[in-house]
């Protein structure tokens, strides 16, 4: 599955201008670059943020943010036209996050979260969303909004929950540290073992789902572990899950609010508590994460 690199993404490390020596890189007339069924047209790649999508469903984009005023303009200018409403959930920002967001997109809906934590922010945004499809993504510029049409395609074709993966063909990360990578692989092994699944990525919060299944997801977490909780509950509920390739970009400015070790422990506790056959987990302490 091919992808189009987002704006400002650095070139592939192997692209140094020298001809490739691999036979697989040679293109012959017997191996066309396009399928015969592909539409002829387009001066632009199909996955740019300005492209239209033939979805008949309304789409809400939920973006939690805390002190992301410097990143909001780039994120908002990349949002595709298929998104019907944008909800910015402000986590008590002390900078001009809300002001900048409204200047960039006057129609943005500002939602206040009732307590600290990314989990609380997302739950507040989901509750306020009105679209039939809900897409969640970060405000730091690490997730390219131009990928949203790809998520909607799978929802339109029968899937209930779509999650981005940095570990399948077409995906990747330009910001994954060694510690985060090791932690993600360890937690991924746990979820695949406990839930009898074959996921390729876990700790990545670029997801989309049908709003009608919000009650099935039964979200209670307050911190970063909400992303693992969503996947665990989707697996337990038997939702049809698709993984799509996604490229994680470096945060454009500022410092991440993620704490790899402590948040990793919370994710592990969530996976163990929510595993099939376990008693329903009590809500995690608000304010952590």
Phi, psi and omega in degrees: 000124185268157178226160176254127182295141179288167177302144176073000178289136179291156180293162177299140183304331183277352184275080182251014178089350180273145179296141179284146179262356182282137180297329182292342181274349180280132180253126179245172180293343179274356181231082185294154179284341180237150173287156181292337181270354180293141178294141178275131176161209164056112173276352182237153174299154186288345188245033173278159186294337181274355183289148177273154180235138185274036177277143179259006182257151177280146187234128174251134177250117182256123183233106173283142183211142172217113181057055181241029183302326183282342182260336184304316183303315180296317181297312186292325181288346179265354184293126182286162184290346180288349179277125184271327177215145178243126179246117177261116180261110186271128180263056179059050179296144177256358175257199185265035183306309183292317180299314180296319180299316181290329177289322180287323183218094184302335183274000182298141177261123180267125181241133177264136177273150186278343182207164182292163174110145180296323179299316178296321180298314181294318180297323177295318179293318179298319181295330182271345183291146180245351184288157176288330174248139176241129176245136177240139178203163182276163183261003187270001180087006180279345179239130184273118179301338179297348178276349185306316179305329180293320177295317181295327179303317181287325175295321178294340184249034166102354179273152183260330185219126182237128181235144177284147176229131177270000191243013175242166184306128182098344178257179179166181179217137175252012186219011185273113179284167180298317181296314179297320180296315179296318179296318180297319180293321179294314180292326177297318178299322179295311183294322179292326179286314184288326187252007178052049182243175180228045179289157180249348181208146182235303189275065180214120191264029176263103187220162174215147180204165177283130184299332181297343180260013180298321178293325178295325180290331170048058187280135181228343187293153181253340185247205182295341181291354180299331180294319176291323179297320179300315182292318179299316181289326176296319178293315180297326183276354180075024178291150178281114187250135175238144172252135179236148180294138179218142179257115177277124180262162175293146172307134186288323176199162179084182182248145179290147176269001181279138174244103193305313186288306183294319179290328175297321178297319180295321178297316180298316178299321180296315180297319180290318183290328185263005183297153179304132179095344179277156177291150181302131184285146175284153179302141178286158184297129179291140176103347177275152174096000000 
